[in-house]
């Protein structure tokens, strides 16, 4: 079946369609199509199916401007970037227009002039949907010129006057005409910029150098903010707050399963020739539980939040350490172990904001305690301590076990011969005959028994000694 040729002029476009929808109508139409076809709406957003997504879907259906409230690392930016999939794949616009004007209803002076002069010969271009999302991070130094626009001195030098609308160099908001405009950390805008932003949302009124400019902009607006800043009087002007039709509260994953799904979705897994990576489930659970414990810790500032990036970067770091070990001892399978957990601390520390009372020297101690709690919780989920009595008894008889993050996996297999019940415990977690997986499980069992006060652990220069 032949593909319809793209119109190159306004005259050709008029023969194909009678008009173009507003951005809200366009998003609503595509949402309805997805709902009827049972298509996934936000396929890479995890954990919001019953909380955030219903409100967001209603907002798109109703054409409402949206504010997402949540701490860092809750997927707000991901939601914003996924909004483009409710736009058409491409949009016809007047060629050469900085605000992608609608050829059926141009709003800027230059385009109106061109349309009057050229008529059906007015050239048309097509804007892909990935160019129809305009994002801006709000900071205190954002100016009116950045968001709204500024008088172009070159156009003034060419003879145009200050009150001539065509003398304006448009800012980010007008350039989001017929598109989605997203502003992150909205309360960080200075009050006078918030007022200008409010005027656009309410009156389509721009004021540049004291001259009012009326532009009926067609923009879907979505913003983000930290709840503490958004609800703090003085950080955001009340009229602007009132102009956001829908306020949605994001949150962190509510289960470890969701946290793990996010980790696996976002991890940048290194690809090393000759080395395969396999991560036991209990290691994933420990990484996720460490983040969960950080979100509960009184030593961590909970107002700033504990981002999902803590889990993601920890996951990447522990995998990286396992790969490093493989390269050092010439193994083919990289499997993270408990002794690799320390490699995650540098990835975590920069993402946690500790309470001000905590001395800097105690950062690692706090993180180590959080990590130990996570290991103990996951260990208790997998084992009943009474089932490991034979292992404990072996140590009571004088047995000891030394582990290290640089120790070859095959060295751990000798433990089966001298520690009663060890292989049976490993079998509940992984294949006990797979040396790489078994070494990880053995470390987990030994550390869990230590944290259960059944084994002593001595720190060595290169690892740990359990006895």
C-alpha positions in Angstrom: 0.0 0.0 0.0 1.6 3.3 -1.0 2.5 5.7 1.7 0.8 9.1 1.6 3.3 11.8 0.5 4.2 14.4 3.1 2.8 17.8 2.3 5.6 20.3 1.6 3.3 23.4 1.4 0.3 24.7 3.2 -1.8 24.1 0.1 -0.8 20.4 0.0 -1.5 20.1 3.7 -5.0 21.5 3.4 -5.8 18.8 0.8 -4.9 16.2 3.4 -6.3 17.6 6.6 -8.7 20.4 7.6 -6.9 21.4 10.7 -4.5 20.4 13.5 -5.5 19.6 17.1 -4.2 21.4 20.2 -1.5 19.6 22.1 -4.0 18.6 24.8 -6.4 17.2 22.1 -3.5 15.4 20.5 -2.4 13.8 23.8 -5.9 12.9 24.7 -6.5 11.2 21.3 -3.4 9.1 21.6 -4.1 8.2 25.2 -7.6 7.0 24.2 -6.1 4.9 21.4 -3.6 3.3 23.7 -6.3 2.5 26.3 -8.5 1.0 23.7 -5.7 -1.1 22.3 -4.6 -2.2 25.8 -1.1 -0.8 25.1 1.2 -0.2 28.1 1.1 3.6 28.9 4.3 3.9 30.9 6.1 0.6 30.3 9.4 1.6 32.1 7.7 3.2 35.2 7.6 0.6 38.0 5.5 0.8 41.2 3.1 3.6 40.2 0.4 1.5 38.6 -2.1 2.0 41.5 -0.9 5.3 42.8 0.5 7.9 40.4 -0.6 6.5 37.0 -4.4 6.8 37.5 -4.1 10.5 38.4 -1.8 11.2 35.5 -4.0 9.4 33.0 -7.0 11.5 34.2 -4.9 14.7 33.9 -4.1 13.9 30.2 -7.7 13.1 29.5 -8.8 16.4 31.1 -6.0 18.5 29.7 -4.8 19.5 33.1 -1.4 21.0 33.9 0.4 18.7 36.4 2.8 19.2 39.3 4.7 16.1 40.5 5.7 16.2 44.2 8.4 13.9 45.4 11.9 13.5 46.7 14.9 12.9 44.4 15.2 9.7 42.5 11.5 8.8 42.4 11.2 8.7 38.6 9.7 12.2 38.1 12.0 13.0 35.2 11.3 9.6 33.6 7.6 10.2 33.7 8.1 13.6 32.1 10.2 12.1 29.3 7.7 9.3 28.7 5.0 12.0 28.1 6.2 12.5 24.6 4.7 9.1 23.6 1.3 10.7 23.9 2.3 13.0 21.1 2.1 12.2 17.4 5.3 10.9 15.8 5.7 14.2 14.0 3.8 17.5 13.8 3.4 19.8 10.8 4.7 23.4 11.4 5.6 26.5 9.5 9.1 26.1 8.2 11.7 28.4 9.9 9.4 29.4 12.8 11.2 29.3 16.2 8.0 28.4 18.0 6.8 25.8 15.4 3.7 27.8 14.5 0.5 26.1 13.3 0.1 26.7 9.6 -3.7 26.8 10.0 -3.6 29.4 12.9 -0.2 31.2 13.1 0.2 33.3 16.2 3.6 35.0 15.7 3.9 38.2 13.7 6.5 36.9 11.2 4.4 33.8 10.5 1.2 35.7 10.0 3.0 38.0 7.5 4.5 35.0 5.7 1.1 33.3 5.6 -0.5 36.4 4.1 2.2 36.8 1.5 2.7 33.2 0.4 -0.8 31.7 0.9 -0.9 28.1 -0.2 2.8 28.2 -1.0 3.8 28.6 2.7 6.5 26.0 3.3 5.8 23.3 5.8 8.3 21.3 8.0 7.8 18.4 10.4 8.8 18.4 14.0 9.5 14.9 15.6 8.0 14.3 19.0 11.3 14.0 20.7 11.8 17.7 19.9 8.5 18.7 21.4 9.6 18.3 25.0 11.3 21.4 26.4 12.8 20.9 29.8 14.3 23.4 32.2 15.9 23.0 35.6 14.7 25.9 37.8 17.5 27.7 39.6 17.6 31.0 41.4 19.5 32.6 38.5 17.0 31.7 35.8 16.0 35.0 34.1 13.0 36.2 32.3 15.0 36.2 29.1 15.7 32.4 29.6 12.0 31.5 30.1 10.1 34.2 28.3 12.4 36.0 25.9 14.4 39.1 25.2 14.5 41.9 22.7 16.9 40.9 19.9 19.4 43.8 19.5 20.1 42.7 15.9 16.5 43.1 15.0 16.4 46.6 16.7 19.5 47.5 14.7 17.6 46.5 11.5 15.0 49.2 12.3 12.4 47.4 14.4 11.1 49.1 17.5 11.1 47.8 21.1 7.3 47.3 21.1 7.4 45.4 17.9 6.5 41.8 18.7 8.7 40.6 15.8 11.8 42.0 17.5 11.6 39.4 20.3 14.0 36.5 20.6 11.8 33.9 22.2 12.7 32.1 25.4 12.1 28.4 26.3 8.4 28.7 27.1 7.3 30.2 23.7 9.5 27.7 22.0 7.4 25.0 23.7 4.4 26.2 21.7 2.3 23.2 20.6 4.5 21.0 22.8 5.2 19.9 26.4 7.0 22.3 28.7 8.6 20.7 31.8 10.2 22.7 34.7 12.0 20.8 37.4 12.3 22.1 41.0 9.7 24.8 40.4 10.0 26.5 43.8 13.6 27.4 43.1 12.5 30.0 40.6 12.8 33.6 41.8 9.4 35.1 42.6 9.4 37.6 39.7 10.0 34.7 37.3 7.2 32.8 39.0 4.9 35.8 38.3 5.9 35.8 34.7 5.3 32.0 34.5 1.9 32.5 36.1 1.0 35.2 33.6 1.7 32.8 30.7 -0.5 30.0 32.3 -3.4 32.4 33.1 -3.4 35.1 30.5 -1.0 34.1 27.7 0.6 37.4 28.5 4.3 38.0 28.1 6.0 41.2 29.4 9.4 41.9 27.8 11.2 45.2 28.6 7.9 46.6 29.9 6.0 45.9 26.7 3.1 43.4 27.0 2.9 40.7 24.3 -0.1 38.6 23.8 0.6 35.1 22.5 -2.1 32.4 22.8 0.5 29.7 23.4 -0.6 26.1 23.2 1.4 24.3 25.9 1.0 21.3 28.2 2.8 22.2 31.4 4.3 19.6 33.8 6.5 20.6 36.8 8.3 18.9 39.6 9.0 19.9 43.2 10.2 18.6 46.5 7.2 18.5 48.8 9.0 20.3 51.5 9.8 23.3 49.3 6.4 23.3 47.5 4.4 23.4 50.8 6.7 25.9 52.4 5.0 29.4 52.2 7.4 31.8 50.6 9.0 29.3 48.2 6.2 29.5 45.7 3.6 32.2 45.1 0.1 31.1 45.8 -1.4 32.1 42.4 1.0 29.9 40.6 0.4 27.0 42.9 -3.3 27.5 42.2 -2.8 27.2 38.4 -1.6 23.6 38.5 -4.8 21.6 38.0 -3.4 18.3 39.3 -1.0 17.6 42.1 0.4 14.1 42.2 2.6 12.7 44.9 5.4 10.3 43.8 7.0 7.8 46.1 9.8 5.3 46.4 9.2 1.6 45.6 7.1 0.0 48.3 8.5 -3.4 47.9 12.0 -4.9 47.4 10.7 -6.6 44.3 9.9 -3.3 42.7 13.3 -1.9 43.8 15.0 -4.9 42.2 13.0 -4.5 39.0 14.2 -0.8 38.8 17.8 -1.9 39.4 17.7 -4.5 36.7 16.0 -2.1 34.3 18.5 0.7 34.8 21.8 -1.0 35.4 24.6 -0.4 32.8 26.0 -3.9 32.8 29.7 -4.0 31.6 30.4 -6.3 28.7 33.7 -8.0 29.1 34.9 -10.6 26.6 35.3 -14.0 28.2 33.5 -13.0 31.4 29.8 -13.7 32.1 27.9 -12.1 35.0 25.4 -13.9 37.2 23.9 -12.2 40.3 22.2 -14.4 43.0 18.8 -13.3 44.1 20.0 -12.8 47.7 22.6 -10.3 46.6 19.9 -8.3 44.7 17.8 -8.4 47.8 20.6 -7.1 50.0 21.3 -4.2 47.7 17.6 -3.3 47.7 17.3 -3.8 51.4 20.3 -1.5 52.1 18.4 1.3 50.3 15.2 0.5 52.2 17.2 0.6 55.5 18.7 4.0 54.5 15.2 5.3 53.9 14.4 4.4 57.5 17.6 5.4 59.2 17.5 8.3 61.7 21.1 9.1 60.6 20.0 9.9 57.1 18.1 13.1 56.2 14.8 11.8 55.0 13.6 15.2 53.7 16.1 15.0 50.9 15.2 11.4 50.3 17.2 8.3 49.3 17.2 8.0 45.6 16.6 4.8 43.6 20.0 5.7 42.1 21.5 4.4 45.4 20.3 0.9 44.5 21.2 1.2 40.8 24.8 2.5 41.4 25.4 0.0 44.2 24.3 -2.8 41.9 26.7 -1.6 39.2 29.5 -1.2 41.7 29.2 -4.7 43.2 29.0 -6.2 39.7 32.1 -4.2 38.8 34.0 -5.6 41.8 33.1 -9.1 40.9 34.3 -8.6 37.3 37.6 -7.2 38.6 38.1 -10.3 40.7 37.5 -12.5 37.6 40.1 -10.6 35.7 42.6 -10.9 38.6 42.2 -14.6 39.3 41.4 -15.6 35.7 37.8 -16.8 36.2 35.1 -16.9 33.6 32.0 -16.2 35.8 31.6 -13.0 37.8 29.3 -13.5 40.8 29.1 -10.7 43.5 29.8 -11.8 47.1 29.2 -10.4 50.6 32.9 -9.4 50.7 32.2 -7.2 47.6 29.7 -5.1 49.5 32.3 -2.6 50.6 32.8 -1.7 47.0 29.3 -0.2 47.0 30.0 2.3 49.8 31.7 5.0 47.5 28.7 4.7 45.2 26.3 5.2 48.1 27.9 7.9 50.3 27.6 10.7 47.7 23.9 10.1 47.4 23.0 10.1 51.1 22.6 13.4 53.0 23.4 12.5 56.6 21.8 14.4 59.5 23.9 17.5 60.6 24.7 16.0 64.0 26.6 13.1 62.4 30.4 13.7 62.3 31.9 13.3 58.9 34.3 10.7 60.2 31.4 8.4 61.0 30.0 8.3 57.4 31.4 4.8 56.7 30.5 3.5 60.1 26.8 4.5 59.5 26.8 3.0 56.1 28.4 -0.2 57.3 25.8 -0.6 60.0 23.0 0.0 57.5 24.5 -2.7 55.2 24.8 -5.1 58.1 21.1 -4.6 59.0 20.2 -5.3 55.4 22.3 -8.5 55.3 20.7 -9.8 58.5 17.2 -9.1 57.3 17.7 -10.9 54.1 19.4 -13.8 55.9 16.5 -14.2 58.2 14.1 -14.3 55.2 16.1 -17.2 53.8 17.1 -19.2 56.8 15.8 -20.4 60.2 18.8 -20.3 62.5 17.9 -23.7 63.9 18.4 -25.3 60.6 22.1 -24.2 60.6 23.0 -25.8 63.9 25.4 -28.3 62.3 27.4 -25.5 60.7 27.7 -23.7 64.0 28.7 -26.9 65.7 31.6 -27.3 63.2 33.0 -23.9 64.3 32.5 -24.8 67.9 34.8 -27.7 67.4 37.6 -25.3 66.3 36.9 -24.9 62.6 37.6 -21.5 61.0 37.0 -20.0 57.5 38.9 -17.2 55.8 37.2 -15.3 53.0 38.4 -12.5 50.7 37.0 -10.5 47.8 40.1 -11.6 45.8 39.9 -15.3 46.7 39.2 -17.7 43.8 35.8 -19.3 43.9 37.1 -22.8 43.7 38.9 -22.3 47.1 35.5 -22.2 48.8 34.5 -25.6 47.7 36.7 -27.3 50.2 34.4 -26.0 52.9 31.9 -28.7 52.1 34.3 -31.3 53.3 35.0 -29.9 56.7 31.8 -27.9 57.6 28.8 -30.1 58.2 25.5 -28.9 56.7 27.2 -26.2 54.6 26.3 -27.7 51.2 22.7 -28.3 52.3 22.4 -24.6 53.2 24.0 -23.5 50.0 21.7 -25.7 48.0 18.7 -23.7 49.2 20.1 -20.6 47.5 22.1 -21.7 44.4 23.5 -24.7 42.6 26.1 -25.9 45.2 28.3 -27.4 42.4 28.7 -24.0 40.7 31.8 -22.7 42.3 31.2 -19.0 41.6 27.6 -19.1 42.8 28.5 -21.3 45.8 31.3 -19.0 47.0 28.8 -16.2 47.2 26.3 -18.3 49.0 28.9 -19.5 51.5 29.9 -16.0 52.4 26.3 -15.1 52.8 25.7 -18.0 55.2 28.8 -17.2 57.3 28.1 -13.5 57.5 24.4 -14.2 58.4 25.6 -16.5 61.3 28.0 -13.8 62.5 25.3 -11.2 62.5 23.1 -13.7 64.4 25.8 -13.9 67.1 26.6 -17.5 66.2 30.1 -16.9 64.8 32.8 -14.5 65.6 34.4 -12.5 62.8 37.9 -11.1 62.8 38.9 -8.5 60.2 42.1 -9.3 58.4 44.1 -7.1 56.0 42.8 -9.0 53.0 39.4 -10.2 54.2 37.7 -11.8 57.2 38.2 -14.8 59.4 35.1 -16.5 60.8 35.6 -18.8 63.9 
